[in-house]
Amino acid sequence: MLETTGKSTPHIQPQGAPIAETILLPGDPLRAKFIAETYLEDAQQFNQVRGMLGFTGTYQGKEVSVMGTGMGMPSMGIYSWELINVFGVKNLIRVGSCGALQDELNLYDVVIAQGASTDSNYAGQYQLPGTFAPLGSYRLLEQAKRAADEQGARTHVGGVVSSDVFYNANVQVNHRWASMGMLAVEMEAAALYMNAAAAGVAALALFTVSDHIMRQEETTPEERQTAFTQMMEIALSLA
């Protein structure tokens, strides 16, 4: 466990409770609570600031934490940056929902994001002489794909798009991304991948298909909170 005594930020205040080097990051703090209560032994709560619940425990004898990050890249950017640069977290695994863009994807399929395109200017802060391509950790990706195959999970590995806009005025935007081979759209992975790259740590984003944008299929909010267990178990195996 990472020592947190004396460490805090405006958004994460562990008050001495431990944080593990590997953390799962759902957007919904209630999904973090569900993961902790369902899978972790001896779970301790390390954060409740702004209702962004965080817990640390063990899974199959390995130390692991889980914390909500909220919606969108600014929110993910804040929490992941603080976890990496203040608390020393080394492996950050987003467990989220996504909207499918390709015909071969179905509801509840698992998407493993090899890379994350984006319409955000998040990379502007790095003042790079070109366009940065945010990629996930190949080590974590390989481990996740192996674990998914062992579970018999239906998985897709490839690119996703992290969008700043949920209700887009441009009705063609998702078709344009689909035409470039993007598997799905979500709202956080690119910021996570950039923060991890800048700090030299490992990150990976896993998603359960919660809705199919092209076919107008969707799951319920309750299902999104508690029914994505296959993805959760794949992520926990990476601890």
Secondary structure, 3 states (H helix, E strand, C coil): CECCCCCCCCCCCCCCCCECCEEEECCCHHHHHHHHHHHCEEEEEEECHHHCCEEEEEECCEEEEEECCCCCHHHHHHHHHHHHHCCCCCEEEEEEEEEECCCCCCCCCEEEEEEEEECCCHHHHHCCCCCCCCECCHHHHHHHHHHHHHHCCCEEEEEEEECCCCCCCCCCHHHHHHHCCCCEEECCHHHHHHHHHHHCCEEEEEEEEEEECCCCEECCHHHHHHCCHHHHHHHHCCC
